[in-house]
């Protein structure tokens, strides 16, 4: 297990380097000049000012030299300085990331609790009205865009009923996260429910389930000791993949609900062509995805004793 953990952690380094190289290329070939956006306005910017800005940020240096400097700083933990605010990118991310992490965690908690429960009961009661209703709801949940759902929640619970705030972060209290968390978590809940149901149906056809019934075990013991535990492996795999994607999906929801997270910072930086901040946001999202999948791999060994890493 220790060797597996060390190997996985070492794989992070080349993965981050390759991704940073791709991001650096893409942000440097798109049209536009970041130097224009480092000043006040395009009209007040003269040639001398443009030259000073390009020299300050090294925008006239060859591509390989700029990337080499960026990579060296990245390996030291330095994500660079924002073109617009002259602040360290790491400081901006440190301020915004807790908001995104809290939103993503709350959304995934909703998705896991609701999805696993609905999917498990639906699989147990295959063909019933409950099963049909859950699957129709799951298809609808996957199909409805999260931003539209968020707008409908704002209209219903904030405008009409006036029981929840329509946006903002407040002091980080739970009331400001309820609507965005449900807007983001419902689609993932629907997906987890479908995967859970399919896993339950697959496990129920296994020989050891028939053997357990032939022994006279109660349905409660069969369902929650034999079926549920064996359903968890594929469900956890989906949860890990979706949790990583959910962090990136917060971009839209944070704009809808005016949350000061990584998503809002990323969108604002794209508008401003603030390349260092864009690179930092994307790398942080990808790093979070890698960490979550690493944790999921470790959890496998605790859920299923048959899985052992060398």
N, C-alpha and C positions, 0 to 999 in steps of 0.2 A: 504493500500500500504506500509506504514512504517513497519508494522509487517512482511509483505512478504519480504521486503528488509533485515530486520534483520535476519529472518530465513534463507534466502539464504546465507547471509554472514557467519552465524554460521555454515552452512553445509560445508563451505570450509575447516574448521579445521579438522574434521574427515576424509574428503576425502583426503586431503593432507597427513595425518598421515598414512592412509591405503596404499596409493600409495607409500609413502616413504618406508614403510615396505616391500612391494613387490619388489621394486627396490633394496633395500638393500639385500634382500635374493638372488635375481637373480645374482647380481654382486659378491656375495660372494661364490656362488656355481659353477660358471664357472671355467674351468681349468686355471691354471696359478697363479703365485705369484706376487702380486704388488711390493713386496720388491725388486725383480730383476730389476724392471724398475725405481727404485728410485735412483740407482747409475749410474755409467758411462756405464759399459758394464758387461755382465755376466762373462766374462773371468777374469776381474780384481777384482771381488767381492769375498772376502774371507769370512770365516765363521763369524769372529768377526764383520766385517762390516755389514753382513746380520743381525746379532743379534741386533746391534745398531739401524739399520733401523726399524726392527720390533718392538723394544721397543719404538722408537720415535713415530711411528704412531699407536701404540697399536694393532698391527696385531696379537699378540699372546693372546690377551684378549678373553674371551668367547664371543660368538655371541651376547647374550642378553645384555652384558655389553657394547659392542661396539655400538649396536643399541640404547641403552638407552642414551649414551653420545651424539650420533648423533642427536637423537630426541630432547633432551634438548637444544642443541645448535640451532637446526632448529627452535624451538619455540621462541627462542630469536632473530631469524633473521640471525644466523651465519651458513653459508653453509659449513664451513670447510676450509681447506687449501690444495692447490694442491700438490700432491706428487712430481710432476716434477719441478714446478717453485717456490714452497714455498710461493706463493701469495694467498691472500684470494680469494676464488671462487667467492664471490660477486663482487670483483673488475674486474675479468675476464668477468663475465656476464654483468656487467655494461658497459663495453667497447664494447662488441659484440652485445648486445640486440638491440640498436638503428638501427644497420644495418639490422638485421632481421626484425624488426618492420617496417622499411621504405620499404623494399622489399615486405613484405607481404601486407602492406596497398596499395601500388601501384599496385600490382598484383590483389588484390581483387577489387580495383576501376575499373580496366580494365575489370575484369570478370563481375562485376555488370552492368556497363554501357552497355557493349556489349551484355551480356546475356539477360538482361531484355528487351532491345530494340529489339533484333533479335527474342526472344521468343514471345514477345507481338505482333509484326507485323506478325510473322508467324502464330500465333493463329487466329488473325483477318482475315488473308487471307488464311484460311485453304484450302488445296487442290490445291493451285496455284503453279506456278513454283518457286516462291520465297519461299514458305513454304517447298517444296521438297528440294530446294538447302540448306536452312538453316538446315534442319534436317540431310541431308547427311553430311554437315559440322560439325554439333554437334556430330554425331557418330564418325566421323574422329577425332575430337578434343579430345574426351574422350579416344579414342583408342591409340593415339600417345603418347609414353612416353615423359615426359617433358625434360629429359636429352638429348634425341635424337633430339628433336625440338631445344633445346638450341645449340647443336653442329651444326645443319643446319643453324641456325641464325648467328652463328659466321662465318661459311664458306661464307655465302651469303653477310651479311652486313659488316663484318669486313675484311675478306680476299679478296673477289672479289670486292665489292663496296667501301670498306674502308671509310665508313661514320659513323660507330659507334665503340666504343672500344670493344675489344674482351673479356675483363675481368678486374678485379681489381675494387677498390672502388673509386679511385681518391680522390677528396675532398668531396665526397658524393653528387656530382652533378647528375642531372637527366639523363645525357647521359650514365653514367655507369650502370644505373638501367633499361634502356629501354629494352634491350634484355633479361636479366633474368626475368624481370617482365612479359613480353609477353610470354616467355617460360613457366612460372609457371601459368599465368592467363588464357591461352587459354583453357586448360582442364576444369577449373572451369567455364569459360564463357560458354562452350558447355553444361555443366550440368545445369547451371542456365537457359540457353535458353530452354532446354527441359522441365524443371519444370515449367517455365513461360508459355510456350505454352500449356502444359496440364492444368494448372490452368485457362488460358483464355478460353479454350474449355469447361471446366466445368462450369465456371461462365456464359458463353454465353447461356447455356441451362436453366438457372434459370428463374423463373416466373417473377421476378422484371425486368429483361431485356426485356422480351416480353411486359410487362406493359409499360415500358418506350418508347418502339417503338410505341405501340398503342396510346400513348399520342401525338405522332408526334415530339418527341425530335430528334434533329439532331444526326447523327452518331458520330460526334465529341464529343458531350456531353455524349452520351451513352458510348463510348469507354473509354474516359479519366476521366469521373466522376463516372460512375457506374461500369465499368468492371475493369479498372486499379486499383482502390483503393481496390477492393475486391480480387484482385489477389495477393496483396502484402503479406498477412499473410503467406501462404505456401512458398512463395519465400523467405521471410526474414528468415523463419525457416531454409531453406536450406543454405542461405548465412551464418547464424550464425554457423551452423555445419561445413560448408566448410572452413570458415575463421579460425576456430580453427585447423582444419586439415592442412590448408595451411601453418600455422606457422611451423608445423612439416615437411611439404613437402619441405621447403626451404633447408633442409639438402643437398639434391642432387644438386640442382641448385647452391647453394653457392660454392660447390666444383667445379662444371663445370666452373663457372665464377670467381673463386678465390676471393670470397667476404668474408671479415673477420667477419662473423656473427656467430650466435649460432650454425648453422649447421656445419660450418667448425670447430669450436671449439669442438663440440661433436664428429665428426669423428676423429679428431686428438687425443682427449682424449681416445677414444676407442682403437686406435692403441697403445697408450702408457699405457693403463690400468690405467689411472688416475681416480680412482673411485670417489673421491669427486667432480671432475669437471663433470663427467658423470651424477652423481646424481643431481647436481645443474642444468645442462642443461635440463634434462628430467623434473624435477619439475617445472622449469620456463615455459617450453612449456605447461605443463598440467595446470598450474595456469593461463596462458594466455587463454587457452581453456575455463576454468571455468568463467573467467571474461567476455569473449565475449558472452557466452551463457546467462550470467546474464543480460548483456546489452540488448540482444535480447528480453528476457522476459519482460523487462521494456518497450521496444519500442512497444510491442504488444498493450499496453493500450492506446498509443497515435494514433496508426493506426486504431484500432477497438474499439470504445467506449463500445461495448458490453462486452469486456473482463475486468474483475475486479478481483484483487487478495485480499484475506482476510488476 
